[in-house]
Amino acid sequence: ILETVTWDGRYTDILGNRLFSIAVEAIVTEPKWMVGIEWDMINLIRDVYCRLVLGQTLLPGGQGPAIQQPRDSNNRAMFEQAKTADNPLQGGGIMCQPSTLPQQLLARLPGVGVTAVQKLDAEMVEKRSAKDQKDVLRDLLHVIAENLKLNEVDTNRVFVRAVEEESLLNQKAISTAVPNL
C-alpha cells in the first residue's frame, strides 16, 4: 500500500496520522499478542517515516536500505519524486512535500520532544541500512515505552503488557547467556 499511494497527498492523513499512530501505539504499549511481530511493526513505522518525512524510498515491503531522494532544485523544501513512483514493485514513491504528522505524533509522546525527533531524523538520514534505521527507531520506542510504564496503573485488563523478557524493546537490556551444552 505504501509503495502505491504515499506520493498522493490524499493519503497523507491516513498513513502519517492514523496508520503511524496505531503502529507506534501497538509497539510502545507492548501487548502480549504483539510478541514475535515487533520487527514487522517497526519496519512498518520505518517505511511510513522514511517515505513521508525523510524523502527516502525503500524496496517493496519496506525492505533493504533507504534510498535518499534529492531535493527539488526549484524548491529546496521539497524532494524530487522517485523514478519508481508509478511502479510499486520497484519501490514506489515518496511524499514530495514532507509531512510533519509522524514527527508531531512522536514529539507529543512521553520521554520524547522536538530535540529527540530531530536526532531521529539526523540518524535516519545518516544511517540508511534497514538494520541501523530499525535499531534507531527501536531505541526511541523503548524510551516511550519506559515512560508509559512509569505512568501506567495496573488494572486487571484483558490485554496485558508483555513481560520484560518477551519484549523486543528490552532486548538490549537483557544479557544474552548461552547455556552450557
C-alpha positions as CSV (number, residue, x, y, z in Angstrom):
1,I,0.0,0.0,0.0
2,L,2.7,2.5,0.9
3,E,4.6,1.9,-2.3
4,T,1.4,2.6,-4.3
5,V,-0.2,5.6,-2.6
6,T,2.4,7.5,-0.5
7,W,3.1,10.1,-3.2
8,D,-0.6,11.1,-3.3
9,G,-1.4,13.8,-0.8
10,R,-4.9,12.4,-0.3
11,Y,-3.5,9.6,1.8
12,T,-1.2,11.6,4.0
13,D,-3.5,11.7,7.0
14,I,-4.4,8.0,6.7
15,L,-0.7,7.0,6.5
16,G,1.0,9.7,8.6
17,N,-1.5,10.1,11.3
18,R,-3.8,7.1,11.6
19,L,-1.6,4.2,10.5
20,F,1.5,5.6,12.0
21,S,-0.1,6.3,15.4
22,I,-1.7,2.8,15.6
23,A,1.6,1.1,14.7
24,V,3.5,3.2,17.3
25,E,0.9,2.5,20.0
26,A,1.0,-1.2,19.3
27,I,4.7,-1.3,19.9
28,V,5.1,1.0,22.9
29,T,2.2,-0.5,24.8
30,E,3.9,-3.9,24.4
31,P,0.8,-6.0,24.3
32,K,1.3,-9.7,24.8
33,W,-0.2,-10.6,21.4
34,M,2.5,-8.4,19.7
35,V,5.3,-10.7,20.9
36,G,7.0,-12.1,17.8
37,I,5.9,-9.5,15.3
38,E,7.6,-6.4,16.7
39,W,10.2,-6.2,14.0
40,D,7.4,-6.2,11.4
41,M,5.7,-3.3,13.1
42,I,8.9,-1.4,13.5
43,N,9.5,-2.0,9.8
44,L,6.1,-0.5,9.0
45,I,6.9,2.5,11.2
46,R,10.2,2.9,9.3
47,D,8.5,2.7,5.9
48,V,5.9,5.3,6.7
49,Y,8.5,7.6,8.3
50,C,11.1,7.3,5.5
51,R,8.5,7.9,2.7
52,L,6.5,10.7,4.4
53,V,9.1,12.6,6.3
54,L,12.6,11.9,5.0
55,G,12.1,11.6,1.3
56,Q,13.6,8.1,1.2
57,T,12.3,5.1,-0.8
58,L,12.7,1.5,0.2
59,L,12.4,-1.7,-1.6
60,P,9.0,-3.3,-1.8
61,G,7.6,-4.3,1.6
62,G,9.8,-1.7,3.3
63,Q,12.9,-3.9,2.9
64,G,16.5,-3.0,2.2
65,P,18.5,0.2,2.6
66,A,16.8,3.6,2.3
67,I,17.5,5.5,-0.9
68,Q,17.6,9.2,-0.3
69,Q,15.8,11.2,-3.0
70,P,17.4,14.6,-3.9
71,R,15.9,17.9,-3.0
72,D,14.0,19.7,-5.7
73,S,16.3,22.2,-7.4
74,N,13.5,24.8,-7.7
75,N,12.1,24.3,-4.1
76,R,14.6,23.1,-1.5
77,A,11.7,22.3,0.9
78,M,10.5,19.5,-1.4
79,F,12.0,16.3,-2.7
80,E,12.1,15.0,-6.3
81,Q,9.8,12.2,-6.9
82,A,11.3,8.7,-7.2
83,K,11.6,7.4,-10.7
84,T,9.8,4.3,-9.4
85,A,6.7,6.1,-8.2
86,D,4.5,4.5,-10.8
87,N,5.9,1.1,-10.2
88,P,5.3,-0.2,-6.7
89,L,7.2,-3.4,-7.3
90,Q,10.4,-1.4,-7.8
91,G,9.9,0.6,-4.6
92,G,7.1,3.1,-5.3
93,G,7.1,6.8,-4.5
94,I,7.5,9.2,-1.7
95,M,5.7,12.3,-0.4
96,C,7.5,15.2,-2.3
97,Q,6.2,17.8,0.2
98,P,7.5,16.2,3.5
99,S,4.8,15.6,6.1
100,T,5.3,16.6,9.7
101,L,2.4,14.4,11.0
102,P,4.7,11.5,12.2
103,Q,7.2,13.9,13.8
104,Q,4.4,15.7,15.6
105,L,3.0,12.5,16.9
106,L,6.4,11.3,18.2
107,A,7.2,14.7,19.8
108,R,4.0,14.5,21.9
109,L,4.7,11.1,23.4
110,P,6.2,10.8,26.9
111,G,10.0,11.0,27.0
112,V,10.3,12.4,23.5
113,G,10.4,16.0,22.4
114,V,11.4,18.0,19.4
115,T,15.1,17.5,20.1
116,A,14.7,13.7,20.1
117,V,12.8,13.8,16.9
118,Q,15.4,16.0,15.2
119,K,18.1,13.5,16.4
120,L,16.0,10.6,15.0
121,D,15.8,12.4,11.6
122,A,19.5,13.0,11.5
123,E,20.4,9.4,12.4
124,M,17.9,8.0,9.9
125,V,19.4,10.2,7.1
126,E,22.9,9.3,8.1
127,K,22.4,5.6,8.6
128,R,20.3,4.2,5.8
129,S,20.7,0.5,6.2
130,A,17.5,-1.3,7.3
131,K,19.1,-2.7,10.4
132,D,20.5,0.7,11.6
133,Q,17.3,2.6,11.0
134,K,15.2,-0.1,12.8
135,D,17.6,0.0,15.7
136,V,17.3,3.8,15.9
137,L,13.6,3.5,15.9
138,R,13.6,0.7,18.5
139,D,15.7,2.8,20.8
140,L,13.3,5.7,20.6
141,L,10.3,3.5,21.0
142,H,11.9,1.9,24.1
143,V,12.2,5.4,25.7
144,I,8.5,6.0,25.0
145,A,7.5,2.5,26.4
146,E,9.5,3.0,29.6
147,N,7.9,6.4,30.2
148,L,4.5,4.9,29.6
149,K,5.2,2.2,32.1
150,L,6.0,4.8,34.8
151,N,2.6,6.3,34.4
152,E,0.6,3.1,34.0
153,V,-1.9,1.9,36.5
154,D,-2.0,-1.9,36.6
155,T,-5.6,-3.0,36.5
156,N,-6.9,-6.4,35.7
157,R,-7.1,-5.9,31.9
158,V,-7.8,-8.4,29.2
159,F,-4.9,-7.2,27.2
160,V,-1.8,-7.3,29.3
161,R,1.7,-5.9,28.7
162,A,4.4,-8.4,27.6
163,V,6.9,-9.2,30.4
164,E,10.3,-7.7,30.0
165,E,11.9,-11.0,28.8
166,E,9.3,-11.2,25.9
167,S,9.6,-7.5,24.8
168,L,11.7,-6.7,21.8
169,L,12.2,-3.1,23.2
170,N,14.0,-4.5,26.2
171,Q,16.4,-6.8,24.3
172,K,19.4,-4.6,24.6
173,A,18.9,-4.5,28.3
174,I,18.8,-8.3,28.6
175,S,22.2,-10.0,28.6
176,T,22.4,-12.9,26.3
177,A,23.7,-16.0,28.0
178,V,24.3,-19.2,26.1
179,P,23.7,-22.3,28.4
180,N,26.4,-24.9,28.6
181,L,25.7,-28.0,26.5
